[in-house]
Amino acid sequence: MISFSGFNAQPFFLSVRLCDINVQKTVTMRKILLFALVLSGLITTAQAFIPDGNCRAAFKYAVNDSIKTLVPATAINFHDRSEGNGIRWFWDFGDGNTSNEQNPMYVFIHPVGGPTVKISPYRTVSLTILTADSCKSFYSETINIFDGTSHNNPMTTARFKYYQTAYDSIAGTASFQLTNLSEGDSLKYLWEFGNGKTSTEREPAVTFDFSRTEWKVCLSVTGTDEVTETFCDAVYIVDPNIPVIDPVYCETNFGFTVNHKVQTFAPALVLDFYSKAWPEPVEWNWDFGDGKTSNEPNPMHIFDFPILKDSTVGFPNPFRTVTLTVKTTTGCIATVSQTINIYMDQMPVDTTVQCEALFKYYRVTDLITFPEVAAFRFLDVSQGKVESRLWQFEDGSTSTDAEPVVTFDIFKPVQKVCLTIYTADGCQSTFCQPVYVSNFPVDTVYDKPARYYTMKIESFYPPQMSSCAGWAKAHVYMKDSLIQASNYKWSDGTEGPEVKGLCPTNSYSVKAIAPDGTHISTTFIFNSDGTITEIPVNWTVSGSRDKLMVQVEKANPDYTVEWRLCDGSVVKGDSIALSLINCGSGASNLILKDASGNEVYSENISMKTIATKLNPEIELPAVKLFPNPISDVLNIQYSGKRLNEMQVEISDLAGKRVSLQNFFDVESGQQIGLNVNSLRQGIYLCKIRSGNQIIKVEKLVK
């Protein structure tokens, strides 16, 4: 909407940016111009805003006094202040010149008048934006280019926002509070809710039924200038019991197994592939690296061995790079690649990593940039003899340098960066990770755990025996090396690494302590032929007595670990503090579920089921929350090793998330103040985790 009003003869010649010109003549010329404009009744355009979806164009500007010109002119810096994830900007400065920069600087040349020539000091500057979700919005403002001030008479604009206040599944209704953001003098309001009801209140509340999930609400405002503007927006009913998934984030991976059942006419490797993605995928695109593709979620593929050996070429390349690209229910697209040795079932597989893309980054402080951007240097630290590389940045730009320097917009705090490397032996690897423009981690390459323990069982059952005459011995390995563990204890009460009298089809457990104090365990079923079938979960306990942590290793990565806390609530994670599950009862507190949500294993872990020898020197994370009950600020005091990231989630008793905050580079002894003033009175559950490790779960009262 564009409104017009009479010219306001306010003094607008206040601070002219000129260099080496006669100021007195210019002032005289401006007086003549002001008089001419008053006589002519010149009118000017006020601000205009045209939305097209869930975005809003807007900008601010300021005179740049540091720019000197040879002719009378005014330099103005423009700053984009639009709402929405903008990807394109189009500026029109009202004098035939344009720009596609997000925050341009433009020099307005002052017009030259004459005895019979009228000049206008005003230029209408407009900005059109395009966002990532294809929303377009237009905004314009009329500027006095002589002194850089706006000439905008009071205008009438309509605008509102809303938030859902209640959801009644029994009555089939949802309530909303409308927030009025309109501008103007002495406004009158008329709300139309699309269900036949209206309101003249400034900020009414409205209730909609479930007959539709989307209702159109319109607000018409009328000001003292008798100009009426109408703004409409869609109000969506949201079920709080359905989790909200970030539509821009997804991840994928895949695995494979050798298929020995399929017979081929020529030498070949047959693999069964299965995809893993989050959220739920709806489209799959497999590229097997040999010119063949598939759109199945779990395809079977035959890799034909090379038939001819050309001595001039050498041994045929045994590697194929398999790439999976998925599209999820949220529209997000994710890609992952793995290099496979197609001779894996014919000869020993080289377990040495052929290549692995990896990079670090840090902020460049000695590079002069605009205040709105931040410069980062990226370092290629990949494994393998890299011959070429390709950097891909979220804004669409690329680089082939080993250490490129890239600038990011500080108003977009997280940017995704991917590095793809190519080595001389045909290996290709891609590594992607988010770059934190604000509060970013100092070093984004995380060390892998220094120790990884497994327990293997040696077993035997005498032939033609029908009694409990089985025998087993436990061995503890750190990676592939046998170590001397102690405090072996079996579920039947036997102490030591060996146990006798095992009965076929019965399940047994054994626990031991590694030299560093880590607890290792395994559970298996003793078969009638003397072999064992391991139950697909292994847990270890580490830490001092008052800071014990339980860590779970899953045999199947598709399995999910759930923990039943002492208050009956259930949380998910690969590790948890023992104090949260050590309830003194015999009920199962470790629950293992498959990809379909079926329970495949459960166990009770408590102080009674573990040995007592612990290493007091191991430092594990701990969090103290206070005060409780809380008022406006929740204090979070952390102790333990440095965390690259700590996530604080607060939810109500119905499980609905009400707050989610991420903190980076958290040091031991650091205290963080979290503003919880917006929380209503009630009981909440606060979960604090780092990666898959649950550090703290505590109820809060406000």
N, C-alpha and C positions, 0 to 999 in steps of 0.2 A: 504494500500500500504506500502510495506517495501522497503527501499532503502539501498544500501550498499556503503561504502566509505572506503578508506584506513585509517589505524590506524594513528592517530595524536599523535605523541610522545610529548605531553605536560606534564609538571611536575604535576603528580597527587598524589604524596605522600607528603601531606602538613600538615595534623593534624591527627595523628593516636590516637584512643582512646584505650590505653592499661593500664594495672594495674600490677605493680610488675613484669615487664619483662625487658629484656635487649634491650633497644631501639637501641643501636649501631648495634647489630646483625640484627635487623629487617630492618634498613636502608640499610645495606649491601645487605641483601636478596632482597630488592626492586630494588636496582640498577641492580643486576643480572637479575631480572625479566624484568625490563624495556628493557634491552639490548636484552634479548631473544625475547620479543614481537616485537621489531623493526625488528630483523632478520627474524622472521617467517612471517612478513607481516600480522599479525593478523588483521581481520576485525571485526567490531562490528555493531550491529543492532541499527538503530536510532529509533526515536519515531514512533509508529504505531497507527493509529486510524481507526476503522472499525465501521461505524454507521449502524443501522438497524431501521430506523424510526425517530421520532421526539425526539431524545435524544442524548446525547453526553457524553461519559465517559471521565473523566480527573482526575488527582490528582496532589498534591504537596507533598513535603516531606522536612524534616529537621532533622539534626543529633541531637540526644538527649544526651547531655553531662552529664546528671545527672545519667545515668545508668552505673554502674561499673560491670565489668565482671572478672572472674578468668582466662580467656584465652583471647588472642587477638581477639577483636570483635568490631563491630560498631553498636550501637542502633540507629534506624531511626524511626521517627514518620511520618506516612503517613496520609494525609488528603484528603478526597473525595471532589472533586470540580466539580462533574459531573453536567450536565444540564438535567432537567427532574425530575419527582417525583419518585425518586428511592425507591424501597422497598426491593431489594436484592442486595448484593455485594459479589463478589468472587475474592479474591486476590491470585495471584501465585507469590511467591517471587523468583522464578528461581532456587531454590536449593532443590525442592521437598516438601517444606512446603507451606501451604495455610492458609487462614483466611476468615471468613464470616462477620467480623466486618466492620462497615462503615469507621472507622478511627483507624486502628490498629497501634500498635507499634511492630516492629520486630527487633531482634538482629541477625545480620549477623556474623557468625563465620569466621574469616580469614582463608583462605586455607594455608596449610603447604606444602612448596615445597622441592625440593632436587636437587642434582647435575644433575639428569637426568629427573626431573619432571618439566614440565611447569605448572605454575599456572596462572589463570586469575583473575584479581581483579573485574571483571564485572559480574553483575547479571541482567538479564532482568526481571523486575517486571511488571506484567500485572494486569489490573483491568477490570472485566466484570460486568456490571450493568444490572438490570432488573427494569423497571419502572411500575407504576400502570396501564398504558395503554398498557402493554405487549411489550414495545420497549426494545430492547437489544442493547448494545454498548460495544465495546472493545477498550482498550487503553493500550499501553505498553511503557516502557521507560527503557533504559539501564543505570544502576547506578554503579559507582565505589564504592565498599563497603569499601575500605580502608580509604577513606576520605569523602564519602557521596556526591560526585559531579557527575553530569551527563556527559556522553561522547557522545554528539550528534553533529555531523557535521551538517552544515546548510542543511535543507531538504525542500522539496517542498510539501506543503499541499494546497488543494483546499477547499474553503468553502465560502458560502455567505448567506445572509439573504435578506429579501425583505419587503416592506411595500406598501400598496395601496395608491396612491396619488389622483386618480380621479375615478368617477363612472358616466358614461353618459348613462342614461336609454333610451334616445331618439336615440342616435347613436348606442346603444347596445355594448359599449366598456368599458373597465376598464384599467387604467394605473397604472404601478408599477415602483418604484425606487429600483434598486438592489444595495445592499451594499456588497462590496468585503471584505472578511475576510481571504483571502488566505495568506500564509506565504512562504517565500523563497527569494532568491536573483535574481534580474533582471528578474522578471517573465514576461511571455508572456501569453495573455489571449485569449480564444476562447469561446464565449457564443453561445449556441444552444437553441432556444426558443420553439421548438416543433411545430411551425407553418411555418417552412421553412425558417425563418429568422435567421441571426447570427449577432454577433458583436465582435469586438476585443478591445472595450473600457474597461477600468478598472471597471467602475461602470455605465453601460448604463441604460437608461429608456426604457421600453417596454410597448406596448399596446396590449391587447388581446380582442377578440370579445366574445360574449355571447354564441357561439356555444357549449362551454364547460365551466363548472364551475371550472375545474381543468386542469392546464397546466403544463407539465413537462419541467423544465429548467435545463440545464447541463452547468457546467463551467469546462473547461480544462485549467490547468496552466502548463507551462513548465519553469523550472529554468535553472541556469547556469550549473547544473550537467546533463542537458539533460534528466532529469527524468520528465515525464508527469503524473499528477494526475488529475482525473475527479471526480467531485462531482455533484450529481443531487438531486433536491428537487422539490416537488410539490408546485405550486403557485395557491392559491385558490382565486376566485373572490367572494367578500363579498358585499352583498347589504346593504348599510348603513341605509336603511329605515327599515330593519328588526332588531328588538332588539336582542342583544346577551344575552343569558341566561346562567348563570354559571352552567355548567353541573354537578358540584359536590354538588350543594345545592338544596334541595327540602324540602317540609314540607307537612304534611297531618293531617287531623282530620276528625271526622264524627259526625253526629247527628242522632236522631231517634225520631219517633212519634208513639203513640199507635194507632193500627189499630182496630177499633171496628166493622168493617164490616165483617171481617172473623170470621166465627163460627167454633168452634172446638168441637170434641166429648168428650174430656177430659179437665179438667181445665188447662188453659194455658194462656200465655201472647203473643200477636202478635205485633211485632214491625216492622215498616218500617224504614230501615236504608238508609242514604244518605251520600256519601263520599264528602270530600272537600280536594283538594290537589293543590299544585303549584310546578312546572309547570303542564301542562295538563297530567293527568295520562293515561296510556295505559293498565295497568294490575292492577287487584285488587285481594287480597287474604284475605277473611274474616275468622276468627276463633271465633265462638260464645261461646266458653268456655264450651260447653256441648258435645263435640265430633263431631260437625257438622261444615261444612265450606261452602263457596260460592266464586265464581269468578265473580259475577255480580257487576256492579258499585253501584247499589242501591237495595240491596236485601230485601226481606221480610222474617222474621224468626219467627218461633213459639217456644217459650220456654215452655216446658211441666212442670207443677208443679209436685213435688215429690208425688207419690201416697201413699206410706207407711210411717208411722211414727214409727220409732223404738225407744222405750223409753230408750233403753240403749245408743242410739246415741244422742238423744235430738232432738230439732227442726231442720228440714232440712235446709241446707244452702241456704239462699234466694239470694245469690249473684252469678253472672256469669261475668267473665272477657271477654269482647269482644275485639278482636285485629284486626286491619286493617293494612295490608302492601300493599303499592302501588309502582308501577314502573312508572316513568314519561317518557315523550318523550325524555328527555336527558339521560336516562339510570340510573338516580338516584333512590335509593330505600329508602323509609321512612316508619316508623312503629309508631303506636299510639295505646294505650289501654285505655279502660274505664271499670269500674266495675258497673254493672247494678243490681238493685234489681228487680227480676222477679215478685215480688208481688206488684209492684208499682201501679197497677190498681185495687188491691183488698183491700189494707189497707194503712193507712198513710205511706208515705215514710219518712224514717229517713234522714233528710237533713244534718245531721252531716257528715263531711268528714270522711269516714272509714279509709282511708290512703292516703297519698300524698307524693310521693318521692320528695326530695329536697336536695340540697347540696350546701355548700360553699367551697371555696378553697383559699389558699394563698401561696405565694412563701416562701420556706424554705431557710433561709439565713445562718443558722449555720451548714449546711451539706456540706461537702467537696465533690465536683464532678469535672468531667472534664470540661474545659472551654466551650465545645461545647454542654453541656446539662444543663438544669435547673430543680431543684427539686421543687415539689409542694405537699402540704399536703391537702387532701380532708376530709371534715367533713360532716357526714350524719346528717342532721337536718330535717329529714322526720317527718311527722305527723302520729301517730298511734303507736301501740306496735309492733315494728319491731322484728321479730324472726330471719330472715336471709336476706341477701342482696347480690347483685352481681354487682360489678363495671366492666364496659367494656370500654376499652381504644382503641383509633383509631389504634394503632399498633398491635392489636389483643390480647394483654395481658388482664388478668382479676384479680380481687381480691374480697375476701369476708370479709375483715377487715372493721371495722367501720370508721377508720381514716387512710387509706393507704397513703403512701408516694411514689410518682411516679416521674420519671425523663423523660423529653421531650427534643428532639433535638431542639436547638434554631434556626436552619435554617428552621424549619417549624413552623411559628409563631402562627398558630391556630390549636388546636387539639380538636376533638370531644370526649366528655366523657358522658357515660350514667350510671345511677344508677337505678337498679330495686330492689324494696323491697317486702317482703312477711310478712304478719302479721298473728297473731294467728286466726283471724276470717276469713281467706281465702282471704283477700284483697291483690291485687297485683297492684303496680303502678310503672311506669317508667318515669324518668325525664332525658332529654338530653340537653346539652348546650355546645357551644364552649368554650374552655379554651384558653385564650390569653397568649401565652408564652412570647411575647414581648408586652409591654404597655398594660398589662391586667388590668381589673377593680379590685379595691381593694376588693370590696364585690359584689359577683355576685347574691345575693338574693335581689331583688328589692321590695321595699315596695309598696303595693297596694294603690290606692288613698284613702286618709283619709275620703273623703266624696263622696257619690254617691246619687244623688237626682233623684227622679221620681215625676211625677205629675199624679194624678188620678182624674177622672171626675165623679161626681155624677149627674145623669140626670133624667128627668121625662117629659112625654108628656101626657096631659089629654086625656082619651079615647073619641072617636067619635068627635074629633075636626079636623077642616080642615084649621085653620088659624095658624099663627105663634105664638103659645102659649107654646112653649117649655121652659124648665127651666134647668139650669145646675149650678153646684158649683164645684170649683177646690180645691184640697187638695194637699199639697206638703209633700212628705215623704223623709226622709233620711234613706235608706235601708227600714226597716219595721216600723220606728217610725214616727208618724205625727209631723210635726214641724210648728211653727208659721211664715209663710212667709208674706211679705208685698208687696205693690205697684203692686197689681193685675191689669192687664189691658187686656181687651178683644179686639178682632179685630173689633167689632162694636162700640168701644169707651167707653163701660161700664168700670167703675173702681170698684174694689172690687172682692172678691172671687165668688160672685153670679152674674148670668146674666139671664135675662128674654127675652121673645119674640123671641125665636129661631125657625127657620123655618125648617121643615123636608127636607132632602137631601142636605141642605146647609153645607158648611164647615166653621169652626170657629177656631180661635187661641186664646190662653191665655198665658200671660207671668207673672212671679212673680220674687221676689228677696228673696233669702234665708238670714238668719241672718248674714252670713259671706260675703255677697255681691255677691254671685253667682246668675246668671240669669237662670231661668228654664222656659221652654216653652213646649207646646204641641199643635198639630193641629188634629182636628177630624171632622168627618162627622156626623151630627145629623140625626139619623134615625127616621122614622115615628112611630116606636113603643116605642120611648123614650130612646132607647139605643144609644150608640155611636160607631163609627168605627174609631179607631185611625189611623192616617197616620204614617207609620213606620219610623219616625225619630224624634228625640228630641235633641234640641241644648241648650247649656248654654253658657253664656258669663261671664268671670272673668277677674280681673286685674284692674289696675289703668287706668285712662282715656287715657293716651298716650301709654298704653301697653295692650290693650284689646285682649283677645284670645277667639275664638269661638270653643267650643268643641261639637262634635256630638256623640250622642248615637243612634246606629242603632238597630231596633227591630229584623232585620234579619242579621246574620253575613255574609251572602253571598252578601249583598248589598255593593256597592262601592260609596263613597262620592267624588264628584268632585267640585272644586271651580273655578269659572270664575273670573280671576283677572281683574283689571281695564284696562290693556293693551290688553285684549281679549284672552290671553293665559289661558290654563286650566291645573290645577295640581290636584293630588289625595292625600287625607290624611284625618284623622279623626279630625284634628284641624288645625286652621290657624289664623294668626294675622288679626284682624278686619280691620286694615289699608290697607291691601292688597286687600280687596273686597269692602270697603266702597267708592263707586265710585260716589255717588250722583244721580244715575239713578234708574229707577224702574225695570230694567232687573233682571232676576233671577241669583243669584250668587252661590246658593247652589243647586246642582243637585244630585239626588239619582238615581242610576242605579242598576238593578238586575244582576244576574250572567250572563245573556245573553247579557248584555250591553243595555237593554231597559230602557228608562227613566221612572221612576215610580213616581217621585215627584220633584218639584222645588220650590224655595222660594227666596225672596230677603231679605237679612239681612243687615242692615245699622244702623247708629247712630239714625236714625229717628224711627226705629222699636223697639228699646230697651229702657228700663227705664234709668234714669240718675244717680240713686244712686249706687255708686260703692265703693268697699273697697280698699282704697289706700295702705293698708299694704300687699296685696297679691303681691308677687314678681314673675314675669313671665319672661321667657327667651327673650333676645333681642340681636341682632347682628348688628354691624356696619362694613361695607366693605369700604376700602379705600386703595390706591387712585382709583379714577374712572374718567377718563380713567386709565388703568393699564399699566405697562411696563413689569417688570420681576417678581415682587413679589406682591401678593395680601394679604393685611393685614386683618385679621378677628379678631375683638375685641368683646368678649362675655361678657354679664352681665346677672345675674339671678342665680337661684339655680344650684347646681353642676349637670352636665350631665355625666352619665356613658358613653355615646357615642354620638358623633356628626358627621353627614355625610354631606360632602360638594360635591355637584354634579354640574359640569359645562357642559352645552350642547350648541350646536350652534342653530341658529334660525330654522333649519330644524328638531330639536328635537334629533339630534344625540349626544350621550354622548361622550365628549372628555376627561373628567377627573372625577375621583371618588376617594375621600379620606375619610378615617375614623379616627377620633381622639377620644381618650378615656380619661376619668377623667378630663373633662374640667371644670375649676373653674371660678367663677365670677371675671371679671377683667382680665382674661387671654387673651393674644394677640398671634395669630398664624400667621406665615408667610407661605404662600403657593406659591411655585415656579410655575409660569405660563409662563416661558420663552419659552416653546415649542409651545405655542398657536400662531397661525397666526393672522394677523391683521383682525379685524372684530368685530361683535357684538355677545355677548354670554349671556346666561341666567344662573345665579347662584342660585341654590336651596340649602338651609340649613335646615336639619331636624334632629330630635331626635326621633327615633322610628317612630310612625305614626304622630307625631306632626310637622307641617311645621313652622319653626321659621322665615325664611327669604327667599324672592324671589326678586332678583334684576337683572336688565340688566347691563352688563359690556361692556365697549368699550376698545378695544386694537388697 
